[in-house]
Amino acid sequence: MNIGIIGAGNIGSALAVRLVSLGHSVLIANSRGPETLQDVARKTGATPATAQEAARHGNIIVVTIPLKNIPDLPKDLFEGVAPEVPIIDTSNYYPLLRDGQIPELETGDLTESEWVQQHLGRPVVKVFNNIYAHHIEQKGVPAGTPGRIALPVASNDAAAKQQVMTLVEELGFDAVDAGNLHESWRQQPGTPSYGADFPADKLKQNLASLGTKRTPEQHAQFAANHAAQEREMIKQFQS
């Protein structure tokens, strides 16, 4: 396939490495321009491009940039891109570490990916947000391998979700249908599945145990968990 990746950070680069190794044609873009991506190109095998070129290249498009930068993407980014092309959103909200406060995400009414979808004006598929980048690169294994890591995949677009789940499986992970975007809070930071590398049976069990509608108590608990995680990360960066 042709795959466009917008964002050349840890997740974007890890996906590029794996996708190129599987024989896909990958264009990768960042906010500074393709001329700044020579090191990324050498590491990943992907071809540097502008964001518009990457978007127009894709049978699948991956948007993997800091959440706070989503509103700054070009308004015509997906102009000319067929409506059936899946757009993957890998983003996470880090209010202390990186993004600052985004009021719409503080109430619990909107999930991160619902907010992204509003800004992009296109349906998105949420995946690759709850796994470490180096695990994407190193821990994919053949189907049926005991303990194979499962990844939750959420979207309101059933056809796009199915295409992305097929890609997840090809990358060496079990794809678990995690419902619609409003239910994708169950894979956000602070929840039990975030960074946990659960196998499919445990991930399904965890998602089911949380229910589908986030309660105020769940929102408060997972926000507190995430804040504690962020403070620990900040401490590590400073040490």
C-alpha positions, 0 to 999 in steps of 0.5 A, a space after each residue: 500500500 501507499 501510506 502517508 505519515 504526518 509526524 516524524 516523532 517516535 511513533 511516526 518513525 517506528 511505524 515507518 520502519 515497520 511499514 517499509 520493512 513490510 514492503 509498503 511505500 511510505 511518505 513521511 512529513 513533519 512541520 519543518 519540511 522534507 529537507 529536515 528529514 534526511 536522518 529519519 529517511 536513513 533510519 526508516 527507509 521512508 521518503 521525506 515529503 510535505 504534509 500535503 504530499 503525505 496525505 495525498 499519497 496514502 491508501 491509509 494516512 497516519 496523523 501522529 503529532 502532538 495534540 496541541 498542534 492538531 489545529 495548526 495543520 493546513 485546512 486543506 490537508 485532505 483536499 482531494 483525498 478520497 473520503 474512504 481513505 482511513 485516517 489514523 489518529 495516534 494522539 494522547 493528551 499531555 496537559 502537564 508535559 506538553 499540550 497545556 490545558 485544552 478546555 474541551 478535553 477537561 470535562 470528559 464530554 469529548 474523547 481526544 480522538 473526537 476532538 481531533 476528528 472535529 478539527 480534521 473534519 474527517 472520520 478518524 481511527 484511534 490506534 497506536 496511542 497506548 503502546 510504546 514506540 519501541 514496542 511497535 518496532 520490536 514486539 510485533 510477532 506472527 498471529 497465534 504467538 502466545 502473549 501477542 500484544 493486542 491493540 484497541 482500535 476505535 472509530 465511528 467508520 466501520 469500513 475504515 476501522 476494518 482496514 486499519 485492524 488488518 494493518 495492525 494484524 500485519 504489523 504483528 499485533 492482535 487488533 481488538 475492536 474497541 467500539 466507537 470514538 466516544 468509547 475510546 476513552 478506555 484506551 487513553 492515558 491513565 486507564 489500565 490498558 495504557 502502555 500495558 501490552 495486554 494480550 487480546 483476552 485481557 484487553 477485551 476483558 478490561 474494555 468490557 469491565 469499564 463499560 462504554 459510557 465514561 462516568 464522572 468518577 472514571 474520568 476523575 480517576 483516570 485523569 488523576 492517574 495520568 497526572 501522576 504519570 506525567 509528574 513522574 515523567 517530568 521528574 525523570 526528564 529533570 533528573 
